[in-house]
Amino acid sequence: MRRQELQALQSPLKARYREDAGAAVVTLRADADLDATEVACSVQTGRALVDAGLHPASGGDGSLACSGDMLLQALVACAGVTLRSVAVNRDISLGEGRITAEGDLDFRGTMGVDREAPVGFRAIRLRFELDPELSSEDLETLMTLTERYCVVYQTLAGGVPVTIGNAPGPAEAT
């Protein structure tokens, strides 16, 4: 995609959001159906159905997607789309590259083996392998603006309030 094409797509949206800030607020949703017999659930991604289950370090056999892996995949996907969008908008020639996310988990926490062990990632590292021919100025621009505008990165880095609760069932909803 060329800069003019991307800007033609985004310009009317940006104008609308400037005029009506409420129009820019969109609620995204993910749904999962619990498996009745396995320790697993099916997640709708919008493009495909993903069956998620236990990581091998917590008893899974590795045949199902692990939610921790999916979180890291969401991070690299968002960072990649953001990076490419920044490059297009700034007219920075960017060939192929690679983005890697690694996260450290201590399964003692999530498995209830040690109450002092954290549940969740202790650290996540996001790394970019980009064209070595990029100028240091272009590289700095790409990194700075990708960090600033990557939704998943900013959500993880800044933390957001997350609530948990039980939704009423079909009989209770009426």
C-alpha positions as a Markdown table, in Angstrom:
| # | Residue | x | y | z |
|---|---|---|---|---|
| 1 | Met | 0.0 | 0.0 | 0.0 |
| 2 | Arg | 1.2 | 3.5 | -0.8 |
| 3 | Arg | 1.2 | 6.5 | 1.4 |
| 4 | Gln | -1.5 | 8.2 | -0.6 |
| 5 | Glu | -3.8 | 5.1 | -0.4 |
| 6 | Leu | -3.4 | 4.7 | 3.3 |
| 7 | Gln | -4.0 | 8.4 | 3.9 |
| 8 | Ala | -7.1 | 8.4 | 1.6 |
| 9 | Leu | -8.5 | 5.6 | 3.8 |
| 10 | Gln | -7.6 | 7.2 | 7.1 |
| 11 | Ser | -8.2 | 10.9 | 6.4 |
| 12 | Pro | -12.0 | 10.8 | 6.6 |
| 13 | Leu | -11.9 | 8.7 | 9.7 |
| 14 | Lys | -9.5 | 11.2 | 11.4 |
| 15 | Ala | -11.7 | 14.1 | 10.4 |
| 16 | Arg | -14.8 | 12.3 | 11.9 |
| 17 | Tyr | -12.9 | 11.5 | 15.1 |
| 18 | Arg | -11.8 | 15.1 | 15.4 |
| 19 | Glu | -15.4 | 16.3 | 15.1 |
| 20 | Asp | -16.9 | 13.6 | 17.2 |
| 21 | Ala | -14.6 | 12.0 | 19.8 |
| 22 | Gly | -17.3 | 9.5 | 20.7 |
| 23 | Ala | -17.2 | 8.0 | 17.2 |
| 24 | Ala | -13.6 | 7.0 | 17.8 |
| 25 | Val | -14.5 | 4.8 | 20.8 |
| 26 | Val | -15.1 | 1.2 | 19.5 |
| 27 | Thr | -15.7 | -1.8 | 21.7 |
| 28 | Leu | -13.9 | -4.9 | 20.4 |
| 29 | Arg | -15.1 | -8.3 | 21.6 |
| 30 | Ala | -13.8 | -11.8 | 21.7 |
| 31 | Asp | -15.9 | -14.8 | 22.4 |
| 32 | Ala | -15.0 | -18.3 | 23.4 |
| 33 | Asp | -17.1 | -21.4 | 23.8 |
| 34 | Leu | -16.1 | -23.8 | 26.5 |
| 35 | Asp | -15.5 | -27.4 | 25.6 |
| 36 | Ala | -17.8 | -29.7 | 27.6 |
| 37 | Thr | -15.3 | -32.5 | 28.0 |
| 38 | Glu | -11.8 | -31.1 | 27.6 |
| 39 | Val | -9.8 | -28.4 | 29.4 |
| 40 | Ala | -10.2 | -26.2 | 26.3 |
| 41 | Cys | -12.3 | -23.6 | 24.6 |
| 42 | Ser | -12.9 | -22.4 | 21.0 |
| 43 | Val | -12.1 | -18.8 | 20.3 |
| 44 | Gln | -13.6 | -16.8 | 17.4 |
| 45 | Thr | -10.9 | -14.6 | 15.9 |
| 46 | Gly | -13.0 | -13.1 | 13.2 |
| 47 | Arg | -11.1 | -15.0 | 10.5 |
| 48 | Ala | -10.9 | -18.5 | 12.0 |
| 49 | Leu | -11.8 | -20.6 | 14.9 |
| 50 | Val | -8.9 | -21.2 | 17.3 |
| 51 | Asp | -9.0 | -24.0 | 19.8 |
| 52 | Ala | -7.2 | -23.0 | 22.9 |
| 53 | Gly | -6.1 | -25.2 | 25.7 |
| 54 | Leu | -3.4 | -25.9 | 28.3 |
| 55 | His | 0.3 | -25.2 | 27.6 |
| 56 | Pro | 2.4 | -28.4 | 28.0 |
| 57 | Ala | 4.0 | -26.8 | 31.1 |
| 58 | Ser | 0.6 | -27.0 | 32.7 |
| 59 | Gly | -0.5 | -30.4 | 31.5 |
| 60 | Gly | -1.5 | -29.8 | 27.8 |
| 61 | Asp | -0.3 | -32.0 | 25.0 |
| 62 | Gly | 0.7 | -29.0 | 22.8 |
| 63 | Ser | -2.0 | -29.7 | 20.2 |
| 64 | Leu | -4.1 | -26.6 | 21.2 |
| 65 | Ala | -3.1 | -23.0 | 21.1 |
| 66 | Cys | -1.9 | -21.6 | 24.4 |
| 67 | Ser | -3.5 | -18.3 | 25.5 |
| 68 | Gly | -0.1 | -17.0 | 26.5 |
| 69 | Asp | 1.2 | -17.6 | 23.0 |
| 70 | Met | -1.9 | -15.9 | 21.6 |
| 71 | Leu | -1.2 | -12.9 | 23.7 |
| 72 | Leu | 2.4 | -12.7 | 22.3 |
| 73 | Gln | 1.0 | -13.2 | 18.8 |
| 74 | Ala | -1.4 | -10.4 | 19.3 |
| 75 | Leu | 1.5 | -8.2 | 20.4 |
| 76 | Val | 3.7 | -9.0 | 17.4 |
| 77 | Ala | 0.7 | -8.7 | 15.0 |
| 78 | Cys | -0.2 | -5.2 | 16.3 |
| 79 | Ala | 3.4 | -4.1 | 16.4 |
| 80 | Gly | 3.9 | -5.3 | 12.8 |
| 81 | Val | 0.8 | -3.5 | 11.5 |
| 82 | Thr | 1.7 | -0.4 | 13.4 |
| 83 | Leu | 5.3 | -0.4 | 12.2 |
| 84 | Arg | 4.2 | -0.9 | 8.6 |
| 85 | Ser | 1.6 | 1.9 | 8.9 |
| 86 | Val | 4.2 | 4.3 | 10.3 |
| 87 | Ala | 6.6 | 3.4 | 7.5 |
| 88 | Val | 4.0 | 4.0 | 4.9 |
| 89 | Asn | 2.8 | 7.3 | 6.4 |
| 90 | Arg | 6.4 | 8.6 | 6.8 |
| 91 | Asp | 7.6 | 7.4 | 3.4 |
| 92 | Ile | 10.2 | 5.2 | 5.0 |
| 93 | Ser | 11.2 | 2.4 | 2.6 |
| 94 | Leu | 10.9 | -0.8 | 4.7 |
| 95 | Gly | 11.5 | -4.2 | 3.2 |
| 96 | Glu | 11.0 | -7.4 | 5.0 |
| 97 | Gly | 11.7 | -7.8 | 8.6 |
| 98 | Arg | 10.9 | -9.9 | 11.7 |
| 99 | Ile | 9.3 | -9.1 | 15.0 |
| 100 | Thr | 9.7 | -11.4 | 17.9 |
| 101 | Ala | 8.0 | -11.4 | 21.3 |
| 102 | Glu | 9.2 | -13.5 | 24.2 |
| 103 | Gly | 7.6 | -13.7 | 27.6 |
| 104 | Asp | 8.7 | -15.4 | 30.8 |
| 105 | Leu | 6.1 | -17.3 | 32.8 |
| 106 | Asp | 6.6 | -19.2 | 36.1 |
| 107 | Phe | 4.0 | -21.9 | 36.0 |
| 108 | Arg | 4.2 | -22.4 | 39.7 |
| 109 | Gly | 2.0 | -19.4 | 40.1 |
| 110 | Thr | -0.7 | -20.4 | 37.6 |
| 111 | Met | -0.7 | -24.0 | 38.9 |
| 112 | Gly | -1.0 | -23.0 | 42.5 |
| 113 | Val | 2.2 | -24.6 | 43.5 |
| 114 | Asp | 3.7 | -21.5 | 45.1 |
| 115 | Arg | 1.5 | -18.6 | 46.2 |
| 116 | Glu | 4.5 | -16.3 | 46.1 |
| 117 | Ala | 5.2 | -17.0 | 42.4 |
| 118 | Pro | 3.5 | -14.5 | 40.1 |
| 119 | Val | 0.6 | -15.6 | 37.9 |
| 120 | Gly | 1.2 | -14.1 | 34.4 |
| 121 | Phe | 4.2 | -12.9 | 32.5 |
| 122 | Arg | 7.1 | -11.7 | 34.6 |
| 123 | Ala | 8.6 | -9.9 | 31.5 |
| 124 | Ile | 7.9 | -9.6 | 27.8 |
| 125 | Arg | 10.6 | -8.6 | 25.3 |
| 126 | Leu | 9.6 | -7.2 | 21.9 |
| 127 | Arg | 12.4 | -7.2 | 19.3 |
| 128 | Phe | 12.6 | -6.0 | 15.8 |
| 129 | Glu | 14.9 | -7.2 | 13.1 |
| 130 | Leu | 14.7 | -4.6 | 10.4 |
| 131 | Asp | 16.6 | -3.6 | 7.3 |
| 132 | Pro | 20.2 | -2.8 | 8.3 |
| 133 | Glu | 20.3 | -0.2 | 5.6 |
| 134 | Leu | 17.7 | 2.0 | 7.4 |
| 135 | Ser | 19.2 | 5.3 | 8.6 |
| 136 | Ser | 19.4 | 5.7 | 12.4 |
| 137 | Glu | 16.9 | 8.5 | 12.1 |
| 138 | Asp | 14.3 | 6.3 | 10.2 |
| 139 | Leu | 14.9 | 3.5 | 12.7 |
| 140 | Glu | 14.4 | 5.8 | 15.6 |
| 141 | Thr | 11.2 | 7.2 | 14.1 |
| 142 | Leu | 9.8 | 3.7 | 13.4 |
| 143 | Met | 10.6 | 2.5 | 17.0 |
| 144 | Thr | 9.3 | 5.6 | 18.7 |
| 145 | Leu | 6.0 | 5.8 | 16.8 |
| 146 | Thr | 5.4 | 2.0 | 16.8 |
| 147 | Glu | 5.8 | 2.1 | 20.6 |
| 148 | Arg | 3.5 | 5.1 | 20.8 |
| 149 | Tyr | 0.7 | 3.8 | 18.6 |
| 150 | Cys | 0.7 | 0.1 | 19.1 |
| 151 | Val | -2.6 | -0.7 | 20.9 |
| 152 | Val | -1.5 | -4.0 | 22.3 |
| 153 | Tyr | 1.9 | -2.8 | 23.5 |
| 154 | Gln | 0.4 | 0.3 | 25.2 |
| 155 | Thr | -2.3 | -1.8 | 26.8 |
| 156 | Leu | 0.3 | -4.2 | 28.2 |
| 157 | Ala | 2.8 | -1.6 | 29.2 |
| 158 | Gly | 0.3 | 0.8 | 30.8 |
| 159 | Gly | -2.0 | -1.7 | 32.2 |
| 160 | Val | -5.8 | -1.1 | 32.2 |
| 161 | Pro | -8.5 | -2.0 | 34.6 |
| 162 | Val | -10.0 | -5.4 | 33.9 |
| 163 | Thr | -13.2 | -6.5 | 35.5 |
| 164 | Ile | -14.5 | -10.1 | 35.9 |
| 165 | Gly | -18.0 | -11.2 | 36.5 |
| 166 | Asn | -20.7 | -13.6 | 35.6 |
| 167 | Ala | -23.1 | -12.6 | 32.9 |
| 168 | Pro | -26.7 | -13.6 | 33.4 |
| 169 | Gly | -27.8 | -16.7 | 31.5 |
| 170 | Pro | -30.5 | -16.7 | 28.9 |
| 171 | Ala | -33.3 | -17.5 | 31.4 |
| 172 | Glu | -32.0 | -14.7 | 33.7 |
| 173 | Ala | -31.6 | -12.1 | 31.0 |
| 174 | Thr | -35.4 | -11.6 | 30.5 |
